[in-house]
Amino acid sequence: MGLLDSLFGNGGRRFIKRKDSDPGEAGRALEELRGSLYNELRISEGAKRQQQRFCGPVMAMTFNFMVAVGIILGNKLVMGRVGFNFPIFLTFIHYCCAWILLAIFKALSLLPASPPAKTTPFSSLFSLGVVMAFASGLANASLKHNSVGFYQMAKIAVTPTIVIAEFCLFKKTVSFHKVVALAVVSVGVAVATVTDLEFNFFGACIALAWIVPSAVNKILWSTLQQQTNWTALALMWRTTPVTIFFLVALMPWLDPPGVLSFKWDIHNTSAILISALLGFLLQWSGALALGATSATSHVVLGQFKTCVILLGGYFLFGSDPGWTSIGGAVTSLGGMTVYTSLSIKESREKASDQLPKHNVPPLNSTEDDDNSRSSPPDHTPAID
């Protein structure tokens, strides 16, 4: 019963109660149950409750971590063996495939409902679509023109940018202990990747230009989902067309010519489409993680991915990044552990503060009557 109550609510209870009734009543109960489930998914509040129920912080961050590792291998295949060296156009293909999949979900009535238009200004959705185009496109361009180590060094700068931006925009502060943990994480990642800092002037400019859009992108995704009734898929559906438009505008500036002369055979096209599918899953999982946690936690998850890949290559595949890089990765993982424990502690304290405080129930009337009959009335004034 507990499982049915959590999934179906009162509708499930009514259906169980009527299971021994006549077929007409059972059919009506089943119809009511189906109607209640449909209404739950077709309103933005119900869709958000379903997302929070089935995709909590641990599930969302695990999903995002697994997809992020997969897309690293996919993009390495596309840009390495396939030789598709057009990062903005690759990002454009990712978002076009994502929009087509979302359109299929909408046609099949699987896309969650969006909140009313008056609850979210169009400027917020438009801004999110714009910064998402710059964040995704510049990230792939930075990976092309810089080494992975320099890309990670630029990503470290996203953490303080998020903290400063959230303080300026929302007056959100971070405790001293979490600041120390974030500093340990950043230093550890810097030490782990300091041996791979190949870059050029153009690549460095792209990396610096990517920092602010990346931070704002994460803040907007987290804020719109946590403060309103937006779900990840509904928000993707509304912002993806804007992102596609601005990616088209970025292509002539950052992509080299010759995309039309690329060899679009079955092998190359299949690899690009697999990368696009992983890109959709990465965007979806990232949006779920940002809605369930925070922008800062999502950046820490990205640093965790870097350290795990470095240590996994050392222990599983015999790579030798050097003891300096290994020590930096271990130090960063220790800082992430402390940051995670502090975040869990703060979330539990907030949850306990939001619980209603119950007063001690009064004595039963029967007990009062017994006491009044067994003892004489006391006219002594009560003392508070």
C-alpha positions as CSV (number, residue, x, y, z in Angstrom):
1,M,0.0,0.0,0.0
2,G,2.8,2.4,0.8
3,L,4.2,2.0,-2.7
4,L,0.8,2.5,-4.3
5,D,0.2,5.6,-2.1
6,S,3.5,7.1,-3.1
7,L,2.9,6.5,-6.8
8,F,-0.9,7.1,-7.2
9,G,-2.0,8.9,-4.1
10,N,-5.6,8.9,-3.1
11,G,-6.7,7.5,-6.5
12,G,-4.8,4.3,-5.9
13,R,-6.4,3.9,-2.4
14,R,-9.9,4.4,-3.9
15,F,-9.2,1.7,-6.5
16,I,-8.0,-0.8,-4.0
17,K,-11.0,-0.2,-1.8
18,R,-13.3,-0.9,-4.8
19,K,-11.6,-4.0,-6.0
20,D,-14.3,-6.3,-4.5
21,S,-17.2,-4.1,-5.8
22,D,-19.2,-4.7,-9.0
23,P,-17.4,-4.3,-12.3
24,G,-19.0,-0.9,-13.0
25,E,-17.6,0.6,-9.8
26,A,-14.2,-0.9,-10.5
27,G,-14.2,0.5,-14.0
28,R,-15.1,3.9,-12.7
29,A,-12.4,3.7,-10.1
30,L,-9.8,2.8,-12.7
31,E,-11.0,5.6,-14.9
32,E,-10.6,8.1,-12.0
33,L,-7.1,6.7,-11.3
34,R,-6.1,7.2,-14.9
35,G,-7.5,10.7,-15.0
36,S,-5.7,11.7,-11.8
37,L,-2.4,10.4,-13.2
38,Y,-3.0,12.3,-16.5
39,N,-3.8,15.5,-14.6
40,E,-0.7,15.0,-12.4
41,L,1.6,14.9,-15.5
42,R,-0.2,17.6,-17.5
43,I,0.3,20.4,-15.0
44,S,3.7,21.9,-14.3
45,E,3.4,21.4,-10.5
46,G,2.7,17.7,-10.9
47,A,5.4,17.2,-13.5
48,K,7.9,18.9,-11.2
49,R,6.8,16.6,-8.3
50,Q,7.3,13.6,-10.5
51,Q,10.8,14.7,-11.4
52,Q,11.8,15.3,-7.8
53,R,10.3,12.0,-6.7
54,F,12.0,9.8,-9.3
55,C,15.3,11.8,-9.8
56,G,16.8,13.0,-6.6
57,P,20.3,14.5,-6.2
58,V,22.2,11.2,-6.1
59,M,20.4,9.7,-9.1
60,A,20.7,12.9,-11.2
61,M,24.4,13.4,-10.5
62,T,25.2,9.7,-11.1
63,F,23.3,9.9,-14.4
64,N,25.2,13.1,-15.4
65,F,28.6,11.6,-14.4
66,M,28.0,8.4,-16.5
67,V,26.9,10.3,-19.6
68,A,29.7,12.8,-19.3
69,V,32.3,10.0,-19.4
70,G,30.5,8.5,-22.4
71,I,30.5,11.7,-24.4
72,I,34.2,12.3,-23.8
73,L,34.8,9.0,-25.6
74,G,32.2,9.8,-28.2
75,N,33.7,13.2,-29.0
76,K,37.2,11.8,-29.0
77,L,36.1,9.3,-31.6
78,V,34.4,12.0,-33.7
79,M,37.2,14.6,-33.6
80,G,40.0,12.0,-33.6
81,R,39.3,9.0,-35.8
82,V,36.5,10.5,-37.8
83,G,38.4,13.8,-38.2
84,F,35.3,16.1,-37.8
85,N,37.1,19.3,-36.7
86,F,34.1,21.6,-36.6
87,P,33.2,22.0,-32.9
88,I,30.5,24.6,-33.3
89,F,28.8,22.7,-36.1
90,L,29.0,19.5,-33.9
91,T,27.3,21.4,-31.1
92,F,24.7,22.6,-33.6
93,I,24.0,18.9,-34.6
94,H,23.7,18.0,-30.9
95,Y,21.0,20.6,-30.3
96,C,19.2,19.9,-33.5
97,C,18.9,16.2,-32.6
98,A,17.8,17.2,-29.1
99,W,15.1,19.4,-30.5
100,I,13.9,16.6,-32.8
101,L,13.7,14.2,-29.9
102,L,11.8,16.7,-27.8
103,A,9.4,17.3,-30.6
104,I,8.7,13.5,-30.8
105,F,8.2,13.5,-27.0
106,K,5.7,16.3,-27.4
107,A,3.8,14.6,-30.2
108,L,3.5,11.4,-28.0
109,S,2.3,13.6,-25.1
110,L,5.4,12.6,-23.1
111,L,6.8,16.1,-22.7
112,P,6.0,17.6,-19.2
113,A,3.9,20.7,-19.1
114,S,5.5,24.1,-18.9
115,P,4.5,26.7,-16.2
116,P,2.2,29.5,-17.3
117,A,3.9,32.2,-19.3
118,K,3.3,34.9,-16.7
119,T,5.3,33.1,-14.1
120,T,8.6,33.2,-16.1
121,P,9.5,36.3,-18.2
122,F,10.5,35.5,-21.8
123,S,13.7,37.4,-21.2
124,S,14.8,34.8,-18.7
125,L,14.2,31.9,-21.2
126,F,15.8,33.9,-24.1
127,S,18.9,34.7,-21.9
128,L,19.2,31.0,-21.0
129,G,19.1,30.0,-24.6
130,V,21.8,32.6,-25.6
131,V,24.2,31.7,-22.8
132,M,23.7,28.0,-23.4
133,A,24.8,28.5,-27.1
134,F,27.9,30.4,-26.0
135,A,28.7,28.0,-23.1
136,S,28.4,24.8,-25.2
137,G,30.0,26.2,-28.4
138,L,32.9,27.9,-26.7
139,A,33.6,24.8,-24.6
140,N,34.0,22.6,-27.7
141,A,36.1,25.3,-29.4
142,S,38.3,25.6,-26.3
143,L,38.9,21.8,-26.3
144,K,39.9,22.0,-30.0
145,H,42.4,24.8,-29.6
146,N,43.8,24.1,-26.1
147,S,45.0,21.0,-24.3
148,V,42.7,19.2,-21.8
149,G,44.9,20.5,-18.9
150,F,44.4,24.1,-19.9
151,Y,40.7,23.5,-20.4
152,Q,40.5,22.2,-16.8
153,M,42.4,25.1,-15.5
154,A,39.9,27.4,-17.2
155,K,37.1,25.4,-15.6
156,I,38.5,26.0,-12.2
157,A,37.8,29.7,-12.7
158,V,34.0,28.9,-13.1
159,T,33.7,28.0,-9.4
160,P,34.6,31.5,-8.0
161,T,32.6,33.1,-10.8
162,I,29.5,31.2,-9.8
163,V,30.0,32.1,-6.1
164,I,30.5,35.8,-6.9
165,A,27.6,35.9,-9.4
166,E,25.1,34.3,-7.0
167,F,26.1,36.7,-4.3
168,C,25.6,39.7,-6.6
169,L,22.3,38.5,-8.1
170,F,20.7,36.6,-5.2
171,K,22.7,37.6,-2.1
172,K,23.5,33.9,-1.7
173,T,26.5,33.3,0.6
174,V,28.7,30.3,1.1
175,S,30.0,29.1,4.5
176,F,33.7,29.5,5.3
177,H,34.1,25.7,5.6
178,K,32.7,25.2,2.1
179,V,34.9,27.9,0.7
180,V,38.0,26.1,2.1
181,A,36.8,22.8,0.6
182,L,36.2,24.4,-2.8
183,A,39.7,26.0,-2.6
184,V,41.2,22.5,-1.9
185,V,39.3,21.1,-4.8
186,S,40.6,23.8,-7.2
187,V,44.2,23.5,-6.0
188,G,44.1,19.7,-6.4
189,V,42.7,19.9,-9.9
190,A,45.3,22.5,-10.8
191,V,48.1,20.4,-9.6
192,A,46.7,17.3,-11.3
193,T,46.5,19.0,-14.7
194,V,49.5,21.3,-14.5
195,T,51.6,19.0,-16.6
196,D,49.4,19.6,-19.7
197,L,49.1,23.3,-20.3
198,E,49.5,23.6,-24.1
199,F,47.6,26.6,-25.5
200,N,47.9,29.4,-28.0
201,F,46.7,33.0,-27.8
202,F,43.5,32.4,-29.7
203,G,42.7,29.3,-27.6
204,A,43.3,31.2,-24.4
205,C,40.9,34.0,-25.5
206,I,38.2,31.4,-26.2
207,A,38.8,29.8,-22.8
208,L,38.5,33.1,-21.0
209,A,35.4,34.1,-23.0
210,W,33.8,30.8,-22.0
211,I,34.0,31.2,-18.2
212,V,31.3,33.8,-17.7
213,P,28.6,32.2,-20.0
214,S,29.3,28.8,-18.4
215,A,28.8,30.2,-14.9
216,V,25.6,32.1,-15.9
217,N,24.3,29.1,-17.7
218,K,24.5,26.9,-14.6
219,I,23.0,29.5,-12.4
220,L,20.0,30.1,-14.7
221,W,19.3,26.3,-15.1
222,S,19.4,25.8,-11.3
223,T,17.4,28.9,-10.4
224,L,14.6,28.4,-12.9
225,Q,14.0,24.8,-11.8
226,Q,14.3,25.4,-8.1
227,Q,12.3,28.6,-7.8
228,T,9.6,27.8,-10.4
229,N,7.8,24.7,-11.6
230,W,10.1,24.1,-14.7
231,T,11.2,20.6,-15.3
232,A,14.4,19.8,-17.2
233,L,12.7,18.6,-20.4
234,A,10.2,21.4,-20.5
235,L,13.0,24.0,-20.1
236,M,15.0,22.3,-22.8
237,W,12.0,22.4,-25.2
238,R,11.6,26.2,-24.7
239,T,15.3,27.2,-24.9
240,T,16.7,24.9,-27.6
241,P,15.4,26.9,-30.6
242,V,17.2,30.0,-29.3
243,T,20.4,28.1,-28.7
244,I,20.3,26.7,-32.3
245,F,19.8,30.2,-33.7
246,F,22.9,31.6,-31.9
247,L,25.0,28.6,-32.8
248,V,24.4,29.3,-36.5
249,A,25.6,32.8,-35.8
250,L,28.8,31.6,-34.1
251,M,29.7,29.1,-36.9
252,P,31.3,31.5,-39.3
253,W,33.5,33.0,-36.6
254,L,34.8,29.9,-34.8
255,D,34.5,27.0,-37.3
256,P,37.0,26.5,-40.1
257,P,35.6,26.3,-43.7
258,G,34.9,23.0,-45.4
259,V,32.1,21.4,-43.5
260,L,30.1,20.7,-46.6
261,S,33.1,18.9,-48.2
262,F,33.4,16.6,-45.3
263,K,33.0,12.9,-46.1
264,W,29.5,12.1,-44.9
265,D,29.5,8.3,-45.3
266,I,27.6,5.9,-43.1
267,H,30.5,5.3,-40.7
268,N,31.2,9.0,-40.1
269,T,27.5,9.9,-39.9
270,S,26.8,7.1,-37.4
271,A,29.6,8.3,-35.1
272,I,28.3,11.9,-35.2
273,L,24.7,10.8,-34.5
274,I,25.9,8.7,-31.6
275,S,27.7,11.7,-30.3
276,A,24.5,13.8,-30.8
277,L,22.5,11.3,-28.8
278,L,25.0,11.4,-26.0
279,G,24.9,15.2,-26.2
280,F,21.1,15.1,-25.6
281,L,21.5,12.8,-22.6
282,L,24.3,15.1,-21.3
283,Q,22.1,18.2,-21.6
284,W,19.2,16.4,-19.9
285,S,21.2,14.8,-17.1
286,G,23.0,18.1,-16.5
287,A,19.7,20.0,-16.3
288,L,18.4,17.3,-13.8
289,A,21.6,17.7,-11.7
290,L,21.3,21.5,-11.7
291,G,17.6,21.3,-10.7
292,A,18.3,18.8,-7.9
293,T,21.5,20.4,-6.4
294,S,23.1,23.7,-7.2
295,A,25.4,25.3,-9.8
296,T,28.5,25.0,-7.5
297,S,27.8,21.3,-6.9
298,H,27.6,20.7,-10.6
299,V,31.0,22.3,-11.1
300,V,32.4,20.1,-8.3
301,L,30.9,17.1,-10.1
302,G,32.8,18.1,-13.2
303,Q,36.1,18.3,-11.3
304,F,35.3,14.8,-9.8
305,K,35.0,13.4,-13.3
306,T,38.4,14.8,-14.2
307,C,40.1,13.2,-11.2
308,V,38.3,9.9,-11.6
309,I,39.4,9.7,-15.3
310,L,43.0,10.5,-14.4
311,L,43.1,8.0,-11.5
312,G,41.2,5.3,-13.5
313,G,43.7,5.6,-16.4
314,Y,46.5,5.1,-13.8
315,F,45.0,2.1,-12.0
316,L,43.2,0.4,-14.9
317,F,45.2,1.1,-18.0
318,G,48.7,1.7,-16.7
319,S,49.1,5.3,-17.7
320,D,51.7,7.3,-15.8
321,P,50.6,10.9,-15.3
322,G,53.3,11.3,-12.5
323,W,53.1,11.4,-8.8
324,T,52.4,15.1,-8.8
325,S,49.2,14.7,-10.8
326,I,48.1,11.7,-8.7
327,G,48.7,13.6,-5.5
328,G,46.7,16.6,-6.8
329,A,43.8,14.3,-7.9
330,V,43.7,12.6,-4.4
331,T,43.8,16.0,-2.7
332,S,40.9,17.2,-4.9
333,L,38.9,14.1,-4.1
334,G,39.4,14.8,-0.4
335,G,38.1,18.3,-0.8
336,M,35.1,17.1,-2.7
337,T,34.3,14.6,0.1
338,V,34.3,17.4,2.6
339,Y,32.3,19.7,0.4
340,T,29.7,16.9,-0.2
341,S,29.4,16.2,3.5
342,L,28.9,19.9,4.3
343,S,26.2,20.2,1.6
344,I,24.3,17.1,3.0
345,K,24.5,18.5,6.5
346,E,23.2,21.9,5.4
347,S,20.3,20.3,3.4
348,R,19.3,18.3,6.5
349,E,19.4,21.3,8.7
350,K,17.2,23.2,6.3
351,A,14.8,20.3,6.0
352,S,14.5,20.1,9.8
353,D,13.9,23.8,10.1
354,Q,11.1,23.6,7.7
355,L,9.3,20.9,9.6
356,P,6.2,22.1,11.6
357,K,6.6,22.3,15.3
358,H,3.9,20.4,17.2
359,N,2.7,21.4,20.6
360,V,2.1,18.8,23.4
361,P,-1.5,17.6,23.0
362,P,-3.8,18.4,25.9
363,L,-5.0,15.8,28.3
364,N,-8.1,13.7,27.4
365,S,-11.4,14.9,28.7
366,T,-11.9,11.6,30.5
367,E,-8.7,12.0,32.4
368,D,-9.7,15.5,33.4
369,D,-13.1,14.3,34.7
370,D,-11.4,11.5,36.7
371,N,-9.0,14.0,38.3
372,S,-11.7,16.4,39.1
373,R,-13.7,13.7,40.8
374,S,-10.8,12.3,42.8
375,S,-9.4,15.6,44.1
376,P,-10.8,18.8,45.4
377,P,-10.5,21.9,43.2
378,D,-7.3,23.8,43.5
379,H,-7.6,27.5,43.6
380,T,-3.9,28.2,43.5
381,P,-2.9,30.5,40.6
382,A,-1.0,28.8,37.8
383,I,2.7,29.6,37.4
384,D,4.0,29.9,33.9
